[in-house]
């Protein structure tokens, strides 16, 4: 066996691929350009990138002197893909507690009167590690940005905290301004943090909102009773979202969706519905409210009674009603397997969602929904050159990226997995002696 230091060196090489590099100028020639923007799809399009920003998009452009030219040969070109609601950069190995604690938040103060204190001020974004070894594993599959999402806090609050939007470029400056989002879980699985009652969740949420609105002054905060739900910092944080901020609610039942929409009308925040397996039942009401829905198109078998209405054409029915749709995974280790996002989009197409809408659901729509659509998410002049060139239909599992560009830089399609594969997968040779009855050549497995 080779020395362990060689393996460490190989993994270090994979991580080095995430190091930031200077933005590039490049000309992509003769691609099928899926802009995910107003221009739609250009059957034979060119894209000019200057200093990491898209400078021109159109057919038969002329490549300026001095730029790197990439001949796409008619291959599909898309924006970089959304990884979904994940803990990329927050989690390394699920089985190792020291690498997952960032997801669950800071220790909560214990209330000796058994009152639960909530911490909407908790934000997972500062814990993001842009050099996480999990990031290249997913980036080489075409994923270039994600929405960091907190999980339930240890004290059981269903206001789980805040998260930001980050680019998966490996730089220390990957957090995008304007992506701040508050997450609230109103599914039955979160009711334990409210005494086990779904009704008490709404009661406590209403109390927390009353504590935070209007924005409390120091005198008001001092006058609040000691049994208030929020800390002073929590009231300040929640009050910011009550002034037009973005709040993602995890809900499934149609009844709960309507409650959230009513809550948003009363208190003035932007609701985003995550899960919404019963969303198709009230699609017209969601569309009228202008809310976006984040769906998992593979959620067709209910794992809880909240999901009795789950069906695989949920995304198609919502979109048909005029609801903006974003696609994300909610199970199957969505962080480590975020690269499966294309499979979800492809299944949504198979069940009625138009192909262009499915692509937008993993590119432009999540960028718009999380407040960063002016910089990423589509192939338009002035946006960051986060682009993926594919060897086939990007929503087909048999297709793979031939190039992943972030800021116009062609990123190495290397990860710790590919390096380990290349190390341990030897050349074809005879089968081991312990299989004397076997014939033919074999290969060593991972």
N, C-alpha and C positions, 0 to 999 in steps of 0.2 A: 504494500500500500504506500502511496506517496506520503510524504510528511504532511502533517496537519497544517503546517505553515503555508504550504502551497494552496490548500483549500482556502485558507484565510485570505491569501493574496488574490485568489480568483474572485471571492466574494467582494473584496475591496475594489476590484476592477469593475464589478457590476455597479457598485455604489458610486464610483467615480463618474459613471455615465450620467449621474444626476447633477453633477456640478454645473453651476451657472456659466454660461458662455455669452459672448457679445452677440447682440442681435445681428441678423444677417440680411443680405440682399440676394434675392434669388428669383429666377424666372421659371415658372412651371408651364411647360408647353404641351398643348394637345391632350388635355384631360377632359373627362366628362365631369364637369364641375357642378356638384350639388351644393348650391350656395346656402340653402336653408334660409334664404332671405327673399326679398321681393323679386329678385331676378329669376328665381326658380332654378331649373337645371339647364345648363349650357352643354349641348351635346358635344361640341368641340370648342372648349374654352381655354384661355390662358390666364394665369395669375402672376402679377408682378408684385414682389415684396421688396420694400426698401427699409433698411434698418429695423427689421422685425415687424413692420406694419404693412398691411395690404395697401398698395398704391394704385393698382388697376386690376379690373376683372373684365374679361370680354373675349370675343372671338378674334382670332388672327391679330393679336397684339405683336408688336415688335420688341424683341429683347434688347434692352440697352446694353451698351458696351460695359464690360467689367463686372457683370453680375453672373452668379453661378446659374447654369441652365440645367433643368431637370426635364428630360423627355418622358412625359407620362405615358406615351404610347396608347392613348385612349382609355387609360384606367380611370376608375372613379376617384374623385377628390372630394372630400367632405371637410367640414369644420372638425376640430377636435371634439371628442365625445364627452358627455357628462357621465361621471361615475355613479351618480345617484346620491342618496342620503347615506353617508358612510362615516366611518371612523378612520379613514386612510390618514396615516401620519400620527394617529393617536394610539393605535393598537399594532403590536408586532406579532405576538403569538398568543392565541386565546388561552392556551393551557398554562401560560406563565403569568401569574397574577401581577408581577411587577411591571408588565408591559401593557396592561389593560386598565389600570386604575385611573388613568387620565379621563376615561370615558364617563366615569360615574360621579365625578365632582369632588369638591373638597369636603372634609369631614363637617358634619352639621352640628350646630350647638344643641345639646340635649336640653329639652324643656322639662323641668321637674314636675310640671303640671300636666304632662302628657300631651301638650299642645304641639302640633307639628309646625315647624318654621320652614318656610319655603325660601328658595334662593334664586329668583329669576335673574339676579345679577351674575350668577355663575355662567362663565363663558369658556367653552372648551378650546377656543381658537389659540390662546397663548401656549397651549400644550402641544400644538402641531409641530411635528418634526418633518421638515421637507426632505430629509435624507433617509427617511424610513425605507428599509429594504422591500417593503410591501408595495411601494409606489412604482418602481420600475417594472414589477411583475404585471401591473395593470396598464401602465403607460405604453408598453410595447404592443398592447392590444388596441391602441388608438384612443385611450382615455386621457384627457388633458385637464379636467377640472372636476371639483366635487364640492358638495355642501356638507361641511362638518356638522354632525348631529349628535347632541348629548343623549345619553341613555338615562334611565330613571335614577334619581338621586337616592342615596342610601337610606335617607329618612322617609322615603316613600312619597314625596311630593310628585304630583302629576304635572306640575310646571317643571319641566326637566332642565331648562336653562337655555342658553344661547349658543349659536354656532355661526361661523363665517363661511365665505366661499374662498377656496384656495385653488391656485393653478398647480398642476403636478409637474412643475419644471425643475424642481430640486433647488430652487433659489431660496435665500432667506427672506426674500421680499415677495413671496408667492401669495400672500393674503390680499384679496381684492377689496378695496374700499367700497362701502355701500351694500355689502352682502349680509350685514347683521340680521339675524333672524331669531325669534323666540319660538321655542317648541313646547307644546302642551299636549299631553296624552289623555284623551277622554274615552279610551276604550275600556271595556269592562275589566280587562286585566290590570288596569291602573287604579281601579276603584278602592283597592285595599288601603291606598294612601289617603283615602277620604272616609275611612270607617266602613268600607265595604259597600257603600251605597252610591249608585250612579247619581241619584238626586243630590246627594251631599257634595259631589264634585262640582256641580253647577252652583250650589249654595256657597261653597268655599271660594270658588273662582270669582263669583260676584262680590264676595266680601273683599278679596284681594284687590279687585279692580276699584272698589270704593275707597280702599285705603290709599291707592296710588293716584286717584283722580279727584280733583285736579292735582297737578304736580305739587307735592307737599312742601311747604316751607318748613324751616327748622322749628318754628314755633308750633306749627301743626303737628309735626312729628313728635315733639315733646309732649303734646297733649294727648296723643293716641294712647289707648289703654295698653297695659303690659301684655295682654293676651292677643295682640294683633298678630296676623299671620306673617307679615313681612318685616325684614330689617329695614332701617333707613335706606341703605343702599339698594335693597330690593324694591322699595317703593319708587325710588328714583328711576331704576331700570325699567320697571313695568310702566311707569308713566310715559316714558319715551315711546313705547310701542302703542300707547293709547292716543298718540298724536300722529296717526297715520302709518305706524310701523307694520312690519310684516310678521305675521304669526302663523306658524304651521301647526295645525291641529290633526292629531292622529285620531280618526273616527272611521267607523265602518257603517253603522246603521243609518238608514235614511232619516230616522227621527233625530238622531244626534247631529247629522249634517244640517238639518233645518234649525236646530238650536244654536249651532255655531254661527250660521248666517245671521240669525236674529241678534246674537251677541255682538257680532261685528257691526251691525247697523247701529246698535245702541251706543257702542263705545268707540267707534271710529278707527278701527285698525283694519289692515288688509288681511283677509283670511285666505289661507292656502290649506286645502284638504288633502291629507295623506292617508292612503289606504282606500277609503271610500268605496268599499266593495258593493255597497248598496247605492252608490251614486247615480247609477242609471235610472233608478226609480224616481229621482227628483232632479234629473238633468236640467230641465227647464228652469227650475228655481235656482240652481247653481249658476247657470248661464246668466240669468237676470241679475244676480248679485255680482257678476263680474269676477267670480272666484276661479282660481286654478285648481286642478285636481292632479295629485301625484299618485299614479296607479302602478301596481305590479300586475301585468297582463297574465301571469301564470297563476294568480290566486283564483282558482276555480273550485277548489275543494275546501269548504269552511273548516278551519281549525278551532273556531269558537262560534257560539251562537250569534255573536255580532255579525259574522260573515255568512249567514245563511243565504243571503242574496247574491253571493259571489258568482260571476259568470265571465267567461273568457272574452266576450265581446264588450265588456264594460267600457274600455277605452274608446272603441268605435262608436258606441251609443252616446257617450259623453261628447265626443267630438262632433257627431252629427247634430247635436243640440246646440253647438256653438261654444262648448266649454274648452278652454285651453287645457291641454293634457301634457303632463310630464311623466316620464317613465323612470321607475326606480325599483330596486329589489327591497323586500322587507324581511326576507329570511334567507336560508341557504348561505350563511356566512357572507352577506352582501358586501362586506368590506374586503375580505381576501379574494372573493370571486366577483368583484365589481365588473370585471371584464365580460361577464355574462349579460351585460346590459343589451348587447346586440341581439342575443337570443330572445330576450323579452320583447324588444321592438319587432323582431321578425314574427313572433307569435301574434302580436297585436295586428300585424298586417294580414296574417293568415285568417284572423277572425274579424276582418272588415275595416280596420283602420287604414286609410290611404297611405301608400308608401311614403310620400313626401311628409305627411303629418307625423308618421312614425319617426322619420329622421329628425324632424324638428323637435320631437318630444325628447330626444337625447342630445340636442344641440342648442338651438335658438330658444326654445321655450323655457328650459331651465335657466338659461342665462338671463332671459327677461324676467322670469319669476323671481329670481334672487337678486335682482337689481344690478346686474353686471352686463346686460345685453348691449350696452353702448360700447363695450370693449371686446367681447368674445361671443362665440356662439353661432356666428354665421360668416360667410365669405363675402365681405363687403369692404369697400374702400374706407380706410381709417381705422379698421379693427386690427387687433393683434393677429399675426400670421400663425395661428394654431391650426394646423392642417394635417390631414391624413390621406395618404395615397394608398389605394386598395388594389389587390389583384383580382377582385371580383365584386359582386354585390355586397356592400358592407353589412347588410342585414342577413346575409347567408353565413351559417357557421363554417362553411368550407372556405370562406374568404379570410385573408389575413392582410395586415398592413405591409406594404413594401417600403413605406417611409412615414415617420411621424415627425412633424416639424412643430416646434414651439418657438415663437418669435422668429420664425423662418429658419431656425437651426435644425438640421437633420439629426435627430436624436438616435443614438445607438439602440438597436432592437435587442437589448441585452438585459438580463435580470439574473438574480441568484439562481433561479430555476434553470434557465438556459445554460448557465455555466456549469452547474452540477450535472445536468444532462450530458453536456459535451464531455465532461470529465469521466463519467462513469459508464457511458454508452460506448463500448469499445467497437472495433471493427468486426464484421462477421467472421465467425470461426467455428470450429467443431464444437458440438455439444459436450458438456462435462462428462467424465467417466462414470459418474453415478447414475447415468441413464444409458446403460449398455444396449438396450433394445431400440433406442432412438436412432433415426437416420437423418441425414441431411445436415445443413448448416444452421446455426442459430445465432442469436445476438444476446448479449448480456442486457438484462433489464436494469431499470433504475433502482 
